[in-house]
Amino acid sequence: MSTEAEHPSRTPHRTPRRDPRRRSLLALGAAALLGTAACGNSRLRTQLPVSPPSDPPTDLPPGNDPSPGPGGDPEPSLEHPRLIGDGSTADTGPQPHQPEARRLARGERPPQFVVASWDGAAALDDGLFERFRALATELDASMTFFLSGLYLLPEGLRDRYLPPGNPQGASAIGYLTDAHIRETLEQLRAAWLEGHEIGTHFNGHFCDGAGSVANWSPEDWRSEIDQAIAFVREWRGNTGFDDLDPLPFDYTKELVGGRTPCLLGQENLLPVAADLGWRYDASSPGGYQRWPVRLDAGDGRTLWDFPLQTVPFPGHDFEVLTMDYSMLANQSGGTDGDPAAYPTWQEETRGAFMAGFERAYTTNRAPLFLGNHFEQWNGGIYMDAVEESLREMATYDDVRFVSFRQLCDWLEAQDPQVVTNLQNLEVGETPSSGWEMVVVA
């Protein structure tokens, strides 16, 4: 068995600092285990009013806007949205394209769930946000987009961001241009209407130094989350864009989970997440391909734990996290490498995702979690590998591409004893007596 010293790529990694003149995303560095030793879619746009209601309330905390009164006002819908605050967001009723969570029948084998998630979720000139929305439509898939709230705040207003433990307006990721903010808003709106989840990647992505999210207190996390919500709920006033439709959701209700920068700071985040009624957290620094369990958030409260997972890494004697940055760190040290190696690295990445998928699919059916970024690292090979993998997975029977929130719905619809039985299956373990002994209710 090899040691950590023999594989320095398994030690904590941080996001490489990018030229601030490049308005691009920073990666989520896998801040813990990067590997362990191994013994055609058209844009959907439904017109909504863009002007705010007269005399919008300004003295109410987020999420407490008045509901329609008893005077016969229709329930909120796409046709009759209830604008929130300055009209940046709107309650449009239940989200479209949500699957019904059905309880397994006795002895029924669980579906193979695959959750593709994206950190940052900005729309840049590379068209990656739209590309993967189109792929999701083609594959009848839902995904989770973890939005960095700062991507809706113009750089000229950066002083409105008060990052805990860091100077006013500071950020380890670049602010977007006005054009990219507009496109990000368009993509987010279309994504939600297509059934995707909008979670949070928080704001400034601080991974190093005294101001790292690893050192934040619960109070710091609450401030960061409140600001992330505010940037989403107040983009119209901050940008001055009065020609765009509102985001068609109430973010205080939509937001039920997130992933922290560099997978750091989860312990102090959890009680805050529980206070806010979140259902899950996807910030654990590395997990195995087993069925999800609940994390203790204090005072008897729990959240679902959806970690990135370690999977077989073709050509290597250790496993690797299911994230594009983990591949980049292991293959070329966290920066772009030799273009001659791109085909090999792309096939290794595709092979890792597929090896993890097939291990779960043929044994315990644990959900597969993929975490990625809209980035063109190493010539864009990781984006190609993700697309190739998802297309290949879609050819298997009983595969469901869901968001993290939809996975919560499914888990919570099951008999608790069945969930416990599923959680007891080890990595790569097939029920020895058949699924009848696992799915017992």
N, C-alpha and C positions, 0 to 999 in steps of 0.2 A: 504494500500500500504506500502511495506516495505521500509526501508531507507538504504542508503549506509553503515551506521555504522553496521547494522545488517548483512550485507553481505560484509565483508572485501575483499572477492575475486573479487569484482567488482572494487576495486581501482587499480591504475596502477601497473602492474607487470613487472618484469624484468626477463631476461633469467637467470636461475640458472647457476652459474659458474661451469664448468665441470673440472675434473682432467685433466690438460694439457697433461698428459701421455696418455690419451685416445684420439685417433685421430678420434674424432666424431664430429658431427654437434652440434652447439648450437641452441637453439630454438629462434624464434622470440617471445619475450615476448610481450603480448598484452599490450602496454604501455598506453592504455587508457581504456575505458569501457570494462570490461570482461563480464558483464552481466547487463541487465537492469531490473528493476522491471516489473513484468507482471501484470497490472490491468487485351597363349602358343605361344609364339613368338620367332623365331630364330633371332639372331643378324644380322641386315642388314649391309653389309659391301661392298661398292663399291670401288675398288682400285683406288687411285689417286696417282700421282707422289709425292714423299716425299722429293725430293731434291729441294732446292730453285732455282729460275731462276738465270742465270748469272747476276752479277752486279745488285742486286736488289736495287731500290731507297732507300736511307736512309735519304734524306733531305725533305721529303714530310710529311705534317701532316696527321693524320689518315683519311682514306676515300678518299685520293686524289691520289691513285696509278693510273698510266696511263691506259687508256682503250685500247683495241685492236686497232691497227692502221688501216688505210684504205687499207692495202695491201692484203686484202682477209682473214685475220685471222678469224676463226669461232667465233660465239658468245659463251660466257662462258657456259659450261654445265658440267655434271658429266664426260663426255668423254673428254672434252676439258676445264679443269679448268683453271682459271686465278689466279695464285698464288699471294698472297699479302704479301709484306714485305719479311720476312725470310721463308715464306712457312708454317707458323703456321695455316693460314686460306686461303681460296680460294673462289673466286666467281665462283659458279657452275650454275648460272642461276636461274630461278624461283624455289622456294621450291616445292618439290613434295607433293601430297596429300592435296592440299588446296581446300576447298569447294568454290563454286561460291556463292557470296552473291546476293540473289534475293529479289527484292522488294515485299512486301506483296500485294496480290490482295485485292480489296475492300471487307471489311467484314471478311477477313481471320483472324483466331485466330493465334497469334504469336507462334512460337515453344517455348518449355521450354528449355532455354539454361542452361547448367551447366558448370562452369569453375572450374576445379581442378588445383590448383597451388601448387608449392613446393618451399620452401625457402631454399637457400643454394645449393641444387642440387649436392651434392658430392656422389660419388660411393664408399661405404665402404664394409667391409666384410659381411654385412648383406644381400646384394643382393637386397635391396629395390628399387633402381633405375631401375634395370632390371625387377623386379617384376611388377612395375606399368607401365613400357613400355609394357610388355606383356599383362597386363590387358587392356591397352588402345587399343592395336591391336585387342584384342578379342571383345571389345565393339565398335569398329570403332570410337574411341575417339581421340581428340587432347587435349593436356594439355599445361600448361605454366610452364617452369622450370626457376626459378629465381636464376641464378648462382652467387655465391660469387666469385668474380674474384680472390681473394686470394687463392682459392683452386687450382689454376693452377701455383702458385709460390712456388718453393721449399723452405723449411725452411732455408736452407743454404744461400739463397739470400733474406732473410726477410728485410735486410736493404734497398732494392730497393723500399720498400713500405714506403711512407711518409704520414701517416694518419693525417689529419687536427686535430690540438689541442691535439695530442698525440705523445709520443716518436717515433722516427724512428723505424720501424719494429714491433711496438706494434700491438696486435690484441686481441680482446675479444673472438675470436674463434681460435681453434688450426689450425696450418698449417697441410696439409696432408702429409703422407709419399709419397715417389716417386711412390710406387706401386699403391697407391690410386689416385695419379694424373693421372697416365697412364689409370687406369680404368675409371676415370671420363671423360677423353678425349674420350675414346671409347664410353661411354654411351651418351655423348653429341652429338657426331657425328651421332650415330645411331638414336637418338631421333629426330634430325633435319630432317634427311632423311625420317623419318616416319611421318613428318608433324607437330611435336611439336614446340612450340615457346621457344626460349632461351632469357629470359629477364635478369635483374640484381637484385641481393640483395646487391650490392655494395661490400665492402671489409671487413673491420675489425669489424663490428657489435658492435659499441660503443654505449651503452645505458645509462651509468651512468657517473656522475662526470662532471667536466668542459669540458672534451673532448667529451661529448655525442653528437651524431648527432643532438640532439634537439637544440644545441647551434651553429650549423654550419651556416656560411654565404653562400650566393650564390657562392662566390669564392671558399669556402671550398668544396661545392658540386661539382663544376666543376673539381676541382683537383681530388676528389675521383672517379668521373666518368671517367675522362681521364685515371686514373691509372687502373681502372677495365677493360676498353677497351684494354689498353696496355698489361695487363696480359694475356688476351685472344689472342691478336694478336702476342704475342712474346713468347708463351710457348715453342716453339721449341728451341730458343736460350737460354732461361732460364733453361730448363730441360736437354738439350742435347739429347733428344729423337729424333733420326733420322730415326726410323723404323716405325713410326706411320703416317697414312694419315693425311692431313690437316683437320681442321674443315671446312666443306663444305659451309661456308657462310662468307660474309663480315660483321663483327660484327657491324660496324658503320651503316650499313643498317638494319641488323637484329634487333638491339636494339631499341625498340620503347616504352619501359615502364619498370617499376620496382616496388619493394616494399621496403621501407626503414626498417632498423633494428628497432624493437620494435614499429613500426608505428609512428616514431618520425621525426620531421624536415621537414614535407611536405611543409610548407609555403615558405621556402627559396629554396627548391628544384624546385618548379614549374617553376619559370622563366628560370632556367637553362635547365630544361627538354624541355621547349618550344623553347629555343634557339637551342637545338639539334634536333628539329623536332620530339620529342616523341609524341605519340598519346594518351597516358593514364598514369595514376598513380594509383597504388593499395595500397597506404599507408594511406588512411583515417582510423582513429582509431575505427570506428564502425558505421555501417549504417543500415538502415532499408531495408526491402525487397520491394524496389520500383525500377522502371526503372532508369538506370544511367542518371546522368546529367553531364554537363561540369563544370570544375573548372576554375576559373579566374587565368590565369598565368601572367597577366599584359600586358599592351600595346595592348589590344584587343584580346589577344591570349587565347585559352582555350585548356584543355585536358579532356578526359573522366575520370570520377571519378569512380573507381571500388573498393568500400570498402568491407572489411569483414562485415558480416551482423549479426544481432542478430536474433536468432530463438528460438522457445519454447524449454525448457530444461526439459525433463521428470523427474518427481519427485521433481521439484523445483518450486518456485513461482516467478522466474525471468527468463529472457532470457539470452542466452549465445552466444558469438561470434562463427562463423563458422570456428574454427581453433582448431587443436589438442591441442596446448598449453593452450588454454582457458579452454578446458575440464580438462586438467591436473591440472591447477591452482585451478579450482573450486572443483575438486574431491579429490585431495590429496595435495593441497598447493604448487604445483609447483615442487614437488619431487616425486619419486616413493613411493607408499603407500602399504597398506596391500594386499598381493596377494589374500587373500580371497575375497576382494571386486572387483577384476578384472572383473569377469563376469557381475556384476551389472553395473560397470562403462562403460564397452564396450557396453552394451545394451543402457545405457543412451546416449552415444555418437552417436551410430547408430540411436537411436530414435530422437535425436536433428536434425541430418542432414536430416532425412526423414520427420520430422515435418515441417522443413523449406521448403523442396522440395514440399511437398503436399500442404502447404499453398499457395505457388506461383502457382503451377500447376493447382489448382482448382479455382484460382481467377484471379489475375492480370498478371500472367505469367512473373513476374519479373525474370531476370536471377539470378541463385543461385551461389554464390562464395564460394568455399571451399579453405582454406589455410592450408597447412600441412608441415611437415618436415620428412625427412627420418630418423626417430628416433624410438627406441624401448622402449619408456617410458611406465611405468606400464606393463611391460611384452609384449609390442607390441600390446596392445589392440586397440590403435588408428589406427594403420595401418590396422588391421583386420576390424575395424568399417568403415573406409573409403572404403575399398574394398567391404564389404557387402552392403554399401549404394549405391555405384555406380552400382553394379550389380542389385540391386533392382530398382533403377531409370531407368535402361536400359530396364526394362520390360514394361514401360509406353509408350504409343504412343506419337509421336511428340517431343521426347526428343533429344537434340543435345548436345553432349559433345564437347566444343570448347575451343580454347585458347583465351586469352584476345585480342590478335591482330585480330583473326577471328571475335570476337564479335564487335570490332571497325569497321571492314569491313561491317558487317551486319547492324549495326546502321547507318552508313554513306550512305548505299545504300537505306535507307527508305526515304519516303517523310518527310520533316521536320515537317509538321503539324501532321503526324501520330506519330512521336517520341514525340512531345509535348503532344499529347493526352495520350500516354502511360505513360509518366512521371507524368501526373496528377492523375493517379490511385493510391489510397492509399494502404497501406499494407492490404492484404486480401480483397481488393475490386474487385468484379466482375462487369463488365460493366452492368449497370442496364437496358440499352436498347439494349444490345447485342454488339458484336464486330463491327457491321456495323456503330455504332456511334463513334467508336475509330479509326478504320482503314478505313479512309474516302477517301483516294486517290486511 
